[in-house]
């Protein structure tokens, strides 16, 4: 086998979780992965969903061309990946589409990782070990090292918490997300936060890796932070909790009191004086 050929059809965040198992398989077999992504697969998550990823007709999809090309530099930068290409019928060894068959996996219950490992046991791996790596030499480290990243999509959110407390941190918080997500978040919590602008998701991963810490809901941004083991706080969606912290430097919450506790904890732990204690530094 020259390469492990893999097909994936789902969201960008889901793909980041698959990467953990692909790294393990690559190491075990001693060959790299050729990863093929299907585009524009229709996406339905739950009634009333708001999905920022759509096809050219405005229909909700798992991954579109824009997302693919923003992901490509991050995926192909990993040493266990040979290439990341659009799936156009190519033959593959592993088809991760079967991990969404509810007859074979516990979806929508359990973690995304359990769905992968229940079908492909060779994807079982130690999730405490980072499976994404980025070079931070090309970003403005002095600028981002004191910044707090927040990402909150308009799906998989916890309706029982608020972010008003960020008013005291407006000068150091950067919002990562779409224009609509940024506008909705700032409007809902009466905040004036700068929007993080990135060239692609490799650039985003660099910033997440070097930033002070981040707060994320169940999203691609979180999965990148989790894969890097960057300091992170996860907002859990009680209705669909299929994403959880793995490894060090992370905390998760259902209640606002817990979020503020962890925010203060990481804000102190990741201060300039103590930054050497955090793995990603």
Order of alpha helices (4+ residues) and beta strands (2+ residues): beta-alpha-beta-alpha-beta-beta-alpha-alpha-beta-beta-alpha-beta-alpha-beta-alpha-beta-beta-alpha
